[in-house]
Amino acid sequence: MGNTITEQLTAAGQRIEHDSFAIVDQEAGAHGYTPPQWQVVRRLIHATADFDFNGLTHFHPAAIEAGLAAIAAAAPILADVAMVSVGLSQPRLRHFDMAVHDFIAQPEVIARAQGENTTRAVQAVRYAHQRGLLDGAIVAIGNAPTALLEVVRLIETGAARPALIIGMPVGFVAAAESKQAVSHCPVPWIITVGRKGGSPLVVATIHALLALAEAAAPQGAHGRN
């Protein structure tokens, strides 16, 4: 039986999405990804119309497995910006009893950033860690390299252990470097190397993982649907 929760809500929408994926598959050409990894990469291409992500997307060997295990455990998602939180499908998250959090606009986070001369993104990661939301979480970074570097610092010092890092910040200052740092982490990760990235890519990655989780789970194994 095909996916239902992670599909578009209308038959017309489903046809358009499936036709888009078919075009991506046809035009992408050869790739070295496993079938589950390709489900992620094709969504990144679908979200951006940029075939460079066939190659720019790198996976820790255990990334897909870790992501599916985190979804099965209803792990929290920690996003760096509201754009990620808003972009994620709430019905799909509810099906897996998952919640997404972002703290960059919290007054306490802003005050700490101003007081310590750091970025809000750094302080938002620390704020989440202090509230126990980082260990076992899916960390979803699409905008702020400093958030990604702070996550790496916490892992390297033994202070935190997320389940999966999706590191795809876009930009010119520390974006490529932050993703390179993640690639040396012992925690499973999915990254887009170089300057390209963005919150829509993080959203697409999570939606791809949710679709893989729905396909892998016995019917009725998750959620309240």
Secondary structure, DSSP 8 states (H G I E B T S, - for coil): ---STTS-SSHHHHHHHHHHHHHHHHHH------HHHHHHHHHHHHHH--TTHHHHEEE-TTHHHHHHHHHHTT--EEESSHHHHHHS-HHHHHHTT--EE--TT-HHHHHHHHHHT--HHHHHHHHHHHTT-STT-EEEESS-HHHHHHHHHHHHTTS---SEEEE---SSSSHHHHHHHHTT-SS-EEEE-SS---HHHHHHHHHHHHHHHHHHS-TTSSS--
